[in-house]
Amino acid sequence: MDTQKFQPVSRLRYYIIALFGILTVFFLLAGFTDVNAGLSKVWLTQNPLQKADALVILGGGINAKTGEMSIKTEERTLSGAELFKNDVAPIVIVAGGKVGKNPYPEAPAMAELLMLKGVPFESIVQEDQSENTWENAQNVIAITRANNWKKLIVLTSDFHTYRACKFFREQGVDIICRSADRNVINQHTFKRRILGSKAVLREFAANCYYWLKGK
């Protein structure tokens, strides 16, 4: 009787230990290799680059204590600055607000970095109200329609392109989906590889969540 009573607990403990072991091995591999770069390609959606009415750069996180942008936000923003210099669009929309209890919105930090890289203030539009990718799409499309823009380049990290561009296309606007250049910053350190792998796992969870919701 007592043995049967405690079997579910023992089984649950086994699963927790097994999961912890799998995650430990995964993050050790991720820290010392570029496994996350390969995993990122699973959701990669990319279209040939064309000129558009506006270039949309999606935020990818900001430190709640320091206000410093994440590696992914920096990667996307720097890639966007390079695209702007190549004259792909006259306007850059930086999208990202305060996420949860984070006091720092992403868009102003992204706009500041763009200006440091030579993008004129008057060419930048800030969308600083969204808390997730779905809201990014809703709010940016509202700006797009208000300005009668017809075609957008949506720029984000490789692993984020599938979900992000799916949400944007559902709004009925012509979208060119582009992945940020991973080489604009050095990602070959243990810490940055770990952070990149965590981002990939979060995206996997997000894709599962929205799939269950039917989005």
N, C-alpha and C positions, 0 to 999 in steps of 0.2 A: 504493500500500500504506500509506504513512505517512498520507496524507490520510484514507483510510478508517478508520485506527486512531484518529485524533483527532476524527472526526466526532461520536461520542457525547458526548465531553467538551464540544465546542463547543455542541452542542444543549442539554446540561444547563445550561451557563453561560447560554445564551440564556433558558431557562425561569426560572432563578434571577433574572436581571436583570429579566425581565418581571414576575415575581411581586413583586419588591421595588418596582418602579414602581407596580404596582396598589395595593399596600399603602400606599405613600407617598401616593398620591392619595387613597385612602380615609381615611387618618388626617388629612390636611389638611382634607378635607371635614368629617370628624367633629369636628375641633377648632373650626372656624369656623361650623358649622351644627348643627342638631339632627337630623342624619340617623340617629343611633343611636336616637333616640326612636321613629322610624318603624320601624326594623329590629326593635326590641324587640317590636313588636306582632305580628310574624310568629308567635311562639309563645305569644301571650297566651291564657290560659285563665282565665275568670272566671265565678263563679257569683253569683247574688243573695245578698246578705248575710242571714244568719239567725243566731239565737242558737245557741250550741253549748256543749258541756261544757268545752272548752278551746280556747285560741288558740295555735297553733304558729307561732313566728317562726323562720325558717331563717337561719342565719348566711351571710354573703357575703364572708368574708375578713377578715383582721386583719394588720397590719404586723408582720412577724417581728422587726424591729429595735426598734420602739418600743412594740408592744402596742396601737397605736391602730387602732380599727376602720376598715374601708374605708367608702367612701361608700355602697356598697350595703348593708352591714350596718347602718350608721347610719340609712339611709333606711327599711329594713325595721323596725328597732327603734322609731323614732319613730312610724311608721305604726301599729305594734302598740300603742304607748302610747295613741294616740288612739282606737283601736278599743276598748281596755279601758275607757277613760273613757266610751265610749258603751254600756257594759254588754252587750257581745256575748257575753262568757264570763267566768266567775269565776276562771279559772286561765289563766296564760300560761306556755307551755313554750318556753324559748329553746334552740335546738338548734345545736350546733357545738362540736367539740373542737379538738385540735391537729392541724393539717393538715401532713403530712410532717414536716419538721424544725423547723417553727415551734414555739417554746416556749410560745406564748400560746394558750390555748383561747378560742374565740369566746363561749361561753355566759356566763362570768362578766362579761365586758365588757358584753354585752348586758343582763344582769340589773342591772348597776350603772346603766346609762343609764335603764332602765325605772324604777328606784327614784327616780332624780333627777327623772323626769317624773311622779312621784306614784303609781306602781304599788306596792302594799304588798309587803314581803318575803315574807309568807306566801302571797301569790297567785302567786309565781313558782316554777316548777320548772325546774331546769337539766339539760339533756342534754349533757354535755361529753365524750363518748367518740367521737362520729362524726367521720370524716374526709372524707366526701363525702355527696352527696344520698341515695344508696341506703342508706347507714348511718343517715342522719337518719331515714328512714322506718322502718327496722327498729327502731331504738332508741326512737323516740317511740311507735310502736305498742305496744311492750312495756310502756312506762309507762302508756299508755292502757288496755290490757287489765288491768293490775294494779290500776287504779283504777276499773275497770268504766265507763269513759267510752265513750259511743256515737258522739258527733258531734264533729268537729274542724274548726276553721277553719285552713287552712294559708296562711300569709302569706309571700310572697317577692316578688322583683322581677318585673316584667312578663315579661321574656324567659325567666325561669326557671320560670314557672308550669306550663307544659305538662309538662316532665319531672318536676318535683317532685311535682305532684299525681297524675301517672300512677303513680309509685312508691308513693305513699301509698294510692291506691285499690286497688292490687294486693294490699294487706294485708287487704282486706275490711272497712274501716271507712268510715263515712259521712263524706265529705270535702266541705267548702265551700272552694273555691279562690279566693283573693283576691290581687290585685296591690297591692304597696305604693304609696303616693302619692308620685310623683316630685317633687312640689312642697313636701315637708316640709323640704327643704334646697335651697340654691341650686346648681343643676347647670350654670348657664350661664357657666362659665368654660372656657378652653381646656383646662386640665389635667383638669378633671372630665369634660368631653366625651370627651377621649381615653381616660380610664380607663373610662368607660361603654362606649365602642366596643370596647375590649379585652375587656370582660366579655361583650359580645354575641357576639364572635368565639369566645371560649372556650366559650360555651354552644352555639354551632353545632357546634364540634368535639366537645363532650360528647354532643350528640344523635346525631351520626354514629357515635361510638364505641359508645354503648349500642344503637343500631340494628344495628350489625354484630354485637354480642354477642347480639342477639335479645331485648333487654330493652325 
